[in-house]
Amino acid sequence: MGMQDDLLIPPLNFAMVDQGVYRSGYPNSKNFTFLHKLRLRSVIYLCPEPYPESNLEFLEKENITLFHFGIEGNKEPFVDIPEDVIRDALKILLDVKNHPILIHCNKGKHRTGCLVGCLRKVQNWSLTSIFDEYRRFAGTKVRMLDQQFMELFDVSSFKQMARIWGTGRGRPRSAQLTNAKVDPAPRIGQLTVTRVDSMNKTGVSALENTGIPVLARQ
């Protein structure tokens, strides 16, 4: 293993959201050593494009489950973020069995910011704090429709899941970039991909022809 392989290079806009929950932009092969240290169980991918083969190979090697939610960017006045898809993604995010988990889109700003903002509403953050966090990642690319979406998003149906999350977070997590040794949780030996496409409500994915199991949306 060369010196380059030992470098820990986080993905663009990487940050810790909460215990066992991370966010970032699109990971590439330079980030794989860093991601390995997180001992991820799951990845939530929020772009409509198919996942690159190199990323799929990394997930399979690490026994990481990929949850693929195909969401177009919320660029007014033509495209709105589909609320039902965000709800499905939030259910995955709130399930501690999927942690440690990484959320990412392309740059880690808008789609990722909206999902994290909805999580913050479940956590009873004020809108001021939610918008401040969103803007710190969005920078000069703040989208008013994103903020409106987060403001209007109803989290009342997620309160029970939030309570379960709060009581189930004491179990061991990842090494989180320390020298602590944490054995990865037992997993299925084959990469599992769940695809939910906002433009294809059947959940059918282009990955079906690759031999990777794809779970249709319920």
C-alpha positions as CSV (number, residue, x, y, z in Angstrom):
1,M,0.0,0.0,0.0
2,G,1.5,3.3,-1.1
3,M,1.5,6.6,0.8
4,Q,-1.4,7.9,-1.4
5,D,-3.6,5.0,-0.2
6,D,-3.0,6.0,3.4
7,L,-4.3,9.5,2.9
8,L,-7.8,10.3,4.4
9,I,-9.5,12.6,2.0
10,P,-13.2,13.3,2.9
11,P,-15.7,13.9,0.2
12,L,-16.7,17.5,-0.8
13,N,-18.7,19.2,1.9
14,F,-18.3,16.3,4.3
15,A,-19.7,16.9,7.8
16,M,-21.2,15.0,10.8
17,V,-24.9,15.6,11.2
18,D,-25.4,13.6,14.3
19,Q,-24.1,10.5,16.0
20,G,-23.7,7.9,13.2
21,V,-25.1,10.3,10.5
22,Y,-23.0,12.0,7.9
23,R,-23.5,14.2,4.9
24,S,-21.3,15.1,1.9
25,G,-21.1,15.7,-1.8
26,Y,-20.5,12.9,-4.3
27,P,-17.8,10.5,-3.1
28,N,-15.1,9.3,-5.5
29,S,-12.3,6.8,-5.3
30,K,-10.0,9.2,-3.5
31,N,-12.5,9.2,-0.6
32,F,-12.9,5.5,-0.2
33,T,-10.1,5.1,2.4
34,F,-11.7,7.9,4.4
35,L,-15.2,6.3,4.1
36,H,-13.9,2.9,5.2
37,K,-12.9,4.5,8.5
38,L,-16.6,5.4,9.1
39,R,-17.7,1.7,9.1
40,L,-20.8,2.8,7.2
41,R,-23.8,0.5,7.0
42,S,-25.8,2.5,4.5
43,V,-25.7,5.3,1.9
44,I,-28.6,7.5,0.9
45,Y,-28.0,8.7,-2.6
46,L,-30.3,11.5,-3.8
47,C,-29.5,12.0,-7.5
48,P,-31.4,10.4,-10.4
49,E,-28.4,9.2,-12.3
50,P,-27.2,5.6,-11.9
51,Y,-24.4,5.1,-9.3
52,P,-20.9,4.7,-10.8
53,E,-19.5,1.2,-11.1
54,S,-16.5,2.1,-9.0
55,N,-18.7,3.3,-6.1
56,L,-20.9,0.2,-6.4
57,E,-17.8,-2.0,-6.1
58,F,-16.7,-0.1,-3.0
59,L,-20.1,-0.6,-1.4
60,E,-20.2,-4.3,-2.2
61,K,-16.7,-4.7,-0.8
62,E,-17.7,-2.9,2.4
63,N,-21.1,-4.6,2.6
64,I,-22.8,-1.2,2.6
65,T,-26.5,-0.9,1.6
66,L,-27.3,1.7,-1.0
67,F,-30.7,3.5,-0.8
68,H,-31.1,5.3,-4.2
69,F,-33.7,8.1,-4.3
70,G,-33.8,9.7,-7.7
71,I,-34.6,13.4,-7.0
72,E,-34.1,16.2,-9.5
73,G,-32.6,19.5,-8.2
74,N,-35.2,22.0,-6.9
75,K,-34.6,24.7,-9.6
76,E,-37.5,27.0,-9.8
77,P,-39.9,27.4,-11.5
78,F,-39.8,24.0,-13.1
79,V,-38.9,21.3,-10.6
80,D,-40.1,20.7,-7.1
81,I,-38.7,18.2,-4.6
82,P,-41.2,15.4,-4.3
83,E,-42.4,15.3,-0.7
84,D,-43.3,11.6,-0.7
85,V,-39.7,10.6,-1.7
86,I,-38.2,12.8,1.0
87,R,-40.5,11.1,3.5
88,D,-39.3,7.7,2.3
89,A,-35.7,8.8,2.6
90,L,-36.3,10.2,6.1
91,K,-37.8,6.9,7.2
92,I,-34.5,5.2,6.2
93,L,-32.5,7.9,7.9
94,L,-34.4,7.6,11.2
95,D,-34.0,3.8,11.4
96,V,-30.9,3.2,13.6
97,K,-30.4,-0.2,12.0
98,N,-29.1,1.7,9.0
99,H,-26.5,3.7,10.9
100,P,-23.8,4.7,10.5
101,I,-25.2,6.3,7.3
102,L,-24.0,8.8,4.7
103,I,-26.4,11.1,2.9
104,H,-25.1,12.6,-0.4
105,C,-26.3,14.2,-3.6
106,N,-24.0,15.9,-6.1
107,K,-22.4,18.8,-4.2
108,G,-24.0,18.1,-0.8
109,K,-25.8,21.4,-0.8
110,H,-29.5,21.3,-1.9
111,R,-31.1,17.9,-1.9
112,T,-28.9,16.8,1.0
113,G,-29.6,20.1,2.8
114,C,-33.4,19.5,2.4
115,L,-33.3,16.0,3.8
116,V,-31.1,17.2,6.7
117,G,-33.4,20.2,7.3
118,C,-36.4,17.8,7.5
119,L,-34.4,15.7,10.1
120,R,-33.8,18.9,12.1
121,K,-37.5,19.6,12.2
122,V,-38.0,16.1,13.6
123,Q,-35.3,17.0,16.2
124,N,-37.3,20.2,17.0
125,W,-34.8,22.7,15.7
126,S,-36.0,26.2,15.1
127,L,-36.5,27.3,11.5
128,T,-33.8,29.9,12.1
129,S,-31.3,27.2,13.0
130,I,-32.4,24.9,10.2
131,F,-32.0,27.7,7.6
132,D,-28.6,28.8,9.0
133,E,-27.3,25.2,8.6
134,Y,-28.7,24.9,5.1
135,R,-27.1,28.3,4.1
136,R,-23.7,27.4,5.4
137,F,-23.5,24.5,3.0
138,A,-25.4,26.1,0.1
139,G,-23.2,29.2,0.2
140,T,-24.1,31.6,-2.6
141,K,-26.4,29.0,-4.1
142,V,-29.3,29.3,-1.6
143,R,-32.6,28.3,-3.1
144,M,-35.8,29.9,-1.7
145,L,-37.9,26.9,-2.8
146,D,-35.7,24.6,-0.7
147,Q,-36.3,26.7,2.4
148,Q,-40.0,26.9,1.7
149,F,-40.1,23.1,1.3
150,M,-38.4,22.6,4.7
151,E,-40.7,25.1,6.4
152,L,-43.9,23.5,5.1
153,F,-42.7,19.9,5.6
154,D,-45.0,18.1,8.2
155,V,-43.0,15.9,10.6
156,S,-45.8,14.9,12.9
157,S,-45.9,11.4,11.6
158,F,-42.2,10.9,12.4
159,K,-42.3,11.7,16.1
160,Q,-42.6,8.1,17.2
161,M,-39.6,7.1,15.0
162,A,-37.7,10.0,16.5
163,R,-38.3,8.7,20.0
164,I,-37.2,5.2,19.0
165,W,-34.0,6.7,17.5
166,G,-33.4,8.6,20.8
167,T,-33.6,5.4,22.8
168,G,-31.6,3.2,20.5
169,R,-28.5,5.3,20.0
170,G,-26.5,4.0,22.9
171,R,-25.1,1.0,21.1
172,P,-21.6,1.0,19.7
173,R,-21.0,3.0,16.5
174,S,-18.2,3.5,14.1
175,A,-14.6,4.2,14.9
176,Q,-15.3,7.8,13.6
177,L,-11.8,8.4,12.5
178,T,-10.1,7.4,15.7
179,N,-7.8,4.5,16.5
180,A,-10.6,2.6,18.3
181,K,-11.3,-0.9,16.8
182,V,-14.9,-1.5,16.0
183,D,-16.0,-4.7,14.4
184,P,-18.4,-4.1,11.6
185,A,-21.9,-5.4,12.2
186,P,-22.9,-8.7,10.5
187,R,-24.3,-8.0,7.0
188,I,-25.6,-9.8,4.0
189,G,-22.7,-10.7,1.8
190,Q,-24.2,-9.1,-1.3
191,L,-24.8,-5.4,-2.0
192,T,-28.4,-4.4,-1.6
193,V,-29.7,-1.5,-3.5
194,T,-33.1,0.1,-2.9
195,R,-34.1,2.4,-5.6
196,V,-36.9,5.0,-5.3
197,D,-37.2,7.2,-8.4
198,S,-39.4,10.2,-8.2
199,M,-40.0,9.9,-12.0
200,N,-40.7,6.1,-11.8
201,K,-43.0,5.2,-9.0
202,T,-42.6,1.5,-9.6
203,G,-39.1,1.6,-8.2
204,V,-37.7,-0.1,-11.3
205,S,-34.0,0.6,-11.7
206,A,-31.4,0.4,-14.4
207,L,-29.4,-1.6,-11.9
208,E,-31.8,-4.6,-12.4
209,N,-29.7,-5.8,-15.3
210,T,-26.5,-5.8,-13.4
211,G,-27.3,-8.8,-11.1
212,I,-27.5,-6.5,-8.1
213,P,-30.8,-7.1,-6.1
214,V,-33.1,-4.1,-6.3
215,L,-36.0,-3.7,-3.9
216,A,-39.1,-1.9,-5.4
217,R,-40.7,0.8,-3.4
218,Q,-43.5,-0.4,-1.2
